[in-house]
């Protein structure tokens, strides 16, 4: 086991993060009798050992993992903080989700991770916390923040209707076509005006998944929508998923009556 910790530390010295494969190795060699040493490494071991131990304990849902993660975020170096946050976000236990609710207000990487966890695994009672995390991410990091991918998806999953103005802002301002598509999907689930608003615009989007969402939701009372749907249905280069969505709205071109 000590050899695993030493290997992880050698990675740190070479500028290579090895704590993830090291934690897998630890799973193979460590037994119950080794837990005290692993917990000690997670508290104050070398950087490589600490990252490895935190990942190992989190993956095993150790009862002390959450407290050790919190301590690591407060006292650890930047790589230790990153490893601790990453280990936390992998956890699937009820205890981890409960802890996320208490950490969501923290103004640090652990608070941001808590918001993402609730976006992925929270329930209806967590809507306000996820919305607050979404707003804070846009306000603090802008419309291209990597954290928004998870938060936008979670907003749609939870159906947070009052998030629509923020989602519209992300849709308009992001430079990422993929994030724009995620924002469109979330708007379809939260914004009553989506069918007559952004869904129409999305029919011309460069991403096939975004066009598919638009094809399923755009209001066909708009002549532009009907014309574009027919173009998509007749385009031999269009993706099959988009054409399937289009035909579910207008039927085969030779029988469509609009």
ZAMARKOL-191224 format. One record per residue (C-alpha): x, y negated, z; residue in one letter. Coordinates in steps of 0.1 Angstrom, whole numbers, plus 5000, padded with zeros to 4 digits. Example, Ala and Ser with C-alpha at 12.3 -4.5 7.8 and 13.67 -1.06 7.14 Angstrom:
512350455078A
513750115071S
This chain:
500050005000X
502849765008X
504249834974X
501049704958X
501249384978X
504849344968X
503949394931X
501249124933X
503748884949X
506248964921X
503548854897X
503248524915X
506948464912X
506848534875X
503748314870X
501548614863X
498348664883X
498249034891X
495849044921X
493049194900X
494849504889X
496549514923X
493249524940X
492249814918X
495449994928X
494649924964X
491250094960X
493150404949X
495750424977X
494150255007X
492250445034X
490050335063X
493150335085X
494750065063X
491849815068X
493549615097X
496649555075X
494549455045X
492449215067X
495749065081X
497049015045X
493748835036X
494248605066X
497848505063X
499748725038X
501848605010X
500048444981X
499948764960X
498948984990X
496348745001X
494648724967X
494849104964X
493349164998X
490548914993X
489549084960X
489749424975X
487649335006X
485049154985X
484649434960X
484149674989X
481549455006X
483749455037X
481849295067X
484649035072X
484948945035X
482748645035X
484448485065X
487848555051X
486848405018X
485648085035X
488948065055X
490948115023X
489247825006X
490047595035X
493647705042X
494947865010X
496947744980X
495247664947X
495648024934X
494348164967X
491347944965X
490648044929X
491048414938X
488748374969X
486048194948X
486348454921X
486048744946X
482948584961X
481148534928X
481548904921X
479749004952X
476149144948X
475149194984X
472149025002X
474648895027X
476548714999X
473448554985X
472348445021X
475848295026X
475548114993X
472547935006X
474547795035X
477547715013X
475647544984X
475947205000X
479747225003X
481646964982X
484347214972X
484947504948X
483047744972X
480047514971X
480047514933X
480447894933X
477547924957X
475347724933X
476347964905X
475548264926X
472148134934X
471548054897X
472348424889X
470848604919X
468748364939X
465048354941X
462248104939X
463247954973X
466547854958X
465247634930X
466147304948X
469747424955X
470247534919X
468847204906X
471047014929X
474147214917X
473147144881X
472846774887X
476046754907X
477946944879X
476746704852X
477346404874X
480846514885X
482246704856X
480146594825X
478046784800X
480847024790X
481647154824X
482247534823X
480047584854X
477047454834X
476747774814X
475747974845X
473647684860X
471747624828X
470947984825X
469848004861X
467647694857X
465747874829X
465648204848X
464048034878X
461747814856X
462747494873X
460447254855X
461846934870X
465247024856X
464046944821X
465546584820X
468946714830X
468746994805X
467746754777X
470846544786X
473046854784X
471546944751X
472146604736X
475646534750X
477546864751X
480146934724X
479547304728X
477147464703X
476847764726X
475947554757X
473447364735X
471847694727X
471647784764X
470147454772X
467547504745X
466647844759X
466347694794X
464147414780X
461847664764X
461247804799X
460947474817X
459847194794X
456147184783X
457146944755X
459847174740X
457647314713X
457046964698X
460346814707X
463746984708X
462447314693X
461947134660X
465446994660X
466847344669X
465447494637X
468447324619X
471047424645X
474347594635X
473947874661X
471648164651X
470548224687X
469347864689X
467447884656X
465848204668X
464648024700X
463247744679X
461547984655X
459748134684X
458547814700X
458447524674X
454947384670X
453647484635X
451247194633X
454346994622X
454747014584X
458547004588X
458447304610X
456447514586X
458647414557X
461847504576X
460447834588X
459647934553X
463147834542X
464648054570X
462348344561X
463448324524X
467148264530X
469048594523X
472048474544X
469948414575X
470448644605X
467948924609X
466948814644X
466048464632X
463948604603X
462148844626X
461248544649X
460148344619X
457948614606X
456348664640X
455048304635X
454148274599X
453948634585X
455548744552X
455948464527X
453548604502X
450648624528X
451348314549X
448548064548X
449447744563X
